[in-house]
C-alpha cells in the first residue's frame, strides 16, 4: 500500500485528470473518489478514457476523505472551504479551487463574493522561495489555470526589474474544458466550433491572483474562448524599465529564472509556443521578444489547462508536500498529433 489519496469532485474534468495521474503514479494509491450527482457511478461510466480503473464514485463525505494521507479538492469555487474545515489537521490538502488563493479579503469579495475562507500556501513551486513553503505546508492552494500561464510568463520580468508593474496587458485563449463539465449552451460544439469569443472582459477572477503572485500593480486581461477542448495560450505584454532592453536580455532573464525547472521550457529562438505541444503534459512553454513598434516586452506562454493549469500542478505540489521526487507521475512531454 502506497500513500493514501482521496479526490473530492472526481466527476469533473480536473477530477478526471487527477484520477488519471494518480492511477499512473508510482507512489499514490486512490482510496476514495467522490462526486455529487454522479455518486454511485463507476469511474469508467463518467470518464470513459479511464476504462479499467475499477473504482466507484461515492458521495462527498468528509469522514471518508479524512482516512486519506492527502486529499485533492477539485470542487467548484466556494465549495472547498467547508469540506476542508472538516478535515483533521494531520491530513494534507491540495485545493484546486479558488477558496484559499487570495490574501486580500476585499479582492475575494470583489471577484468571487461570499465569505473569505483565508489564504493557504500558494501552489506554484517555480516562484522564488515557494517550493520550500509548499514542502512545509499541510494546506496548499493550487493556482488557477490562467494564473499559472500568465504568472510564469510575467513574474521573472517584474522580479528582475525588467518590466514596469503598472501597465501589464494580457490576451489569453482557453479551451472549453476550463469552463467545467456542466452543460452550458454557449459551450455546445455547434456554438464553439469555428468561433472565438471573449468573456469576462475586464473582470476575470484570476486577475487578483496574478497580481498577488507577480507583484503587478495593474493588469488588463481579455480571456477568449477557443474551439478546442484543452489548452491555454497567453500573450503577456509589459513596458520595459529601460529603452535598451532587447529580446536577448528578456530571454536571458527567463532562461536564468527557469534553468533548473523540469516543467518550464524557454523555447529556442524564434520558436513560438502553441497549445498542441503542451497537450497532456505538466509543462509550460515560453518565448519572448520586444515589439519593434511599441517597445513593449512580449512573452507568449502555453500550457495544458487541465495539466500544469490544474491537476498536474496539484500533483506536483502533492509530490513536494509528501517528500517525493517532484516529477513523480508527471510528464514534461506532450502528446501528438
N, C-alpha and C positions, 0 to 999 in steps of 0.2 A: 504494500500500500504506500503510495506516494503522498504528496501534500494534498490535503482535502480541500476541494474547491466547490463553491456554490455560485450559481448565477441567477440573479433575480432579474426578470424581464427577458427571459431567454427566447421568447417568441418573436421579437423584433429583429431587424436587420443586424444591428450591433450585437444583440444577444446571440443570434445565429453564428456570427463571425467569431464571437468568443467561444462558443461550443466547438467550432471547427479547430480553432487554435489550441484549445485545451486538449482536444482529442489527439492532436499530434505532438503534444508537449511531453518530453521525456520524464518530467518530474511531477506533473499535476494530474490528479485524479478527480474527475467530476463525481460529486456525491449528491448534488441537489440542483435542479434547474426548474425555476418557477415561472409561471405566467398568470395572466388574468383570465381572459375569455377562452384561451386555448388550454387551460389547465385540464389534465386528464388525457391529452393527446400524445401519441408517440412523437418523439422529436422528428422522425423522418416524415411524418404527415404534415408537419409545419414547415420543415426545412428539407425538401426532397434531396438536396445535394448532400445531406448527411445520412443517406441510407446506409444502414449497417451500424449506426450509433444506437445501440439498444438501450434507450432511455425514454422515460415518460415524464412529461411536464407535470408539475404539481402546483397547487395553489401557493401564493406567496405568504409563507408562514415564517415570521422572524425566528421562532424557536427551531425550526428545521434549518434555516440558514446559519444559526448560531453553532451548529455542530461542525461547521467547516473551519479550516485554518485561515482561509481568506475568502471573502465574498466580493464578487463583482456586482455592482448595482447598475443595470442597464435599463433604467426606468425613465419615463417621461420627466421633464423638468418639473420640479415641485413635489415629486413623489419620493425621492430618495431619502430626504432628511428624516421623515417619520419612521422609515424602516431602519435606518442607521442608528437612530436613537434607541432602538430596542435591542441592538446587538451588544453583547458584552465587550468590555474594554480589551480583552485578550484576542478578539477576533479582528484580523486585519481586514480593511475595507478599501476597495478602489471604486470610486463613484464615477461613472461615465456621464452622468447628468451634470447640470449646471449648479445644483443646490449649494455646493460648498466651494465654488471657484473664486468668488468675489470677496475682497476685503471690505469694500465700501457698501454699507447698507443702503445709502441713497442710490447708488448705481444699480443695486439689485432691485429696489423698488421701481426705479425708472424704466428698466428694461424687462423685468420679469413680473414684478408685482408680488404681493403677499409677504409674509414674514421672512426675514433674513435668518438663515439657519447657522450662520457663522462660517468662517473660512477654514479649510483644511490645507495641508501642504499641496502646493500646485504641482501637477504631474507632468512636467516637461523636463526630462533629465538633461537635455542639451543646454539649458540655460546655465550660466555660471553659478556654481555652488549649489545647484538644485538637486543634483544626484545624491549628495550626502544627506540633504534634508529628507529626501524620499526614503533613503536607506534607514533612517532612524525614526520613521513615522509609521503609525498603525492606521492612519486615515489619510488617504490621498485622493485629491480631486483631479481626475484626468481632464485634459484640455478639450475644448470644443474643436470641431473639425476645421472650420475656417481659422480659428485661433492658432492651431498648430501650423497650418500652411503659411500664414502671414507672419506670425511671430518668428519662426525660424528664418524667414527672409529678412525681417526688419531689425531684430534685436542686435545683431553684430554691428549694423550701421550706426545705431544710436549709442550702444555701449562703447564703441571706439571713438565716438565724437565725429564720425564721418558725415553724418546727416543731421539736419535740424529736426528736433522733436515736434515742432509746432505746425508742420504742414505735410502730413502723410496722406496720400491718396491711394486707394485700393479698388481695383475692379477684379472680381473673382467669380468664376463659373463653377457650379457644383452639379453633380449628378443627382438624380431624383431620390436615391436612397437616403440622402441627407435629410429629407422631409419625413422619414419614418415609413412604417409599413401600413398605417391606417389608410383605408381607401379615401381618396380625395379626387374630385372631378378634374381639377387642373393638373393632376399627375397621371391621368389616363394616357395610355400610349398614343391614342389618336389626338390628344391635346398637346403632348410634348414633342412628338416626332416632327422634325422639320421646323422647329421653333426655338427661339431663345427669348426668355422673358425675365426682366428684372423683378425683384421682390424685396420687401422690407428696405426700400431705398432710403438711406439716411437714418435708419433706426434699427440696424441689426443688433441682436443681443450679444454678439461676440465682441463688439467694439470696446466696451469697458474692460473685458478680459484681456484683449490685445494691448490696450493702453497700460494696464496694470503689469503685464508681463514684460513689456518692452521699454516702458518709460516714455512713450509717445504722449504728447500733450493734446494734440487734436488729430483725429483720424476720420477721413471721409471714406465710407465704404459703400460700394454698389455691388450687391450679390446678383448673380444671374443664374437662372435655372437652365441647365443644358440637357439636350436629349441623349443622355447616357445614364446607365444605372448607377455607376460609382466613379469617383474621382473628383478632384478639385484642381483648378489651375488659377493661380492668383498672380496678378501683376501689381507690384508694390512700387510706388514712386515716392521719392523724398528729395528735399532741397539739400544739396551738399553744403557743408560748412565752409568750403573754400572753392574758389573758381578753378583751381589747378588739380582737382580730383579727377582722375581718369578711370577708364574701365579697368585697367590693370590694378590700380590701387583698390578699387572696390572688390575685385576678385580676390586679391591677396588677403583682405580682411575676412572674407568669407572662408577662404581656404585655411587661414590660421584658426578661425573660430571652430571649425569642424574637422580639423586634421585627424583627430583620434575618435571621431564619432562613427560607429558602424552603420548607422541608418541615415546619415545626411551626406549627400553626394553633390559637390560642386562640379558641374559637368565641364568637359573640355571646352576650350574657347569656341564660340560660335555654334555650339550645340545647345539647343533650347529644350527645356522640359516639356513633356506632354503627358497627359494622364494615362495613356495606354502603357507607358513604360513603367509606371509605378503600380499598375493593377495587381492586386493580390499580395503586395509586399508591405513591409513596415518602413519603407524608405521615403525620403523626401529628396527631390531633385531640384537644384538651384542653378540659375545662371544670372549674370549681371552685365549691365552696360551703363553708359551715360548717354542720355538723349542729346543728339547733335544740335537740336534747335533750342530746347529749354534749358539744357544743362542739368536736368534732374537725374538723380540716380534711379535706375530701374533694376529691380530684382524680380525675376519670374520664378515661381515656385509651384511644384506639382506633387501631389500625394494621393493615395487611396483614402477617401474619407472614412471608409469602414476599417482600414488598416491603421496606418500611423495617425489618422484622424479620429480613431475611436478604439476598436477592440485591440489592435496591435499595440497602440500606445499604452492601453491599460495593462496588457500582459507584460510589456516592457517594464512598467512601474512595479508590477507584482514581482517580477523576477528580482528586481533590486531590493524590494522590501523583504523578500524571502531569502536573500543571500545567495541566489542562484546566478549563474552567468547571465548577463543582461540580454544576450541574444538567444537564449534557450527558447525553442519552439517558434521562432520568428525567422522570416526570410528577408534578406536585404534585396532580393531579386524579384522582379515582377514576372508575370506570365504573358506569353504572346503566342499567336496573334490575338 
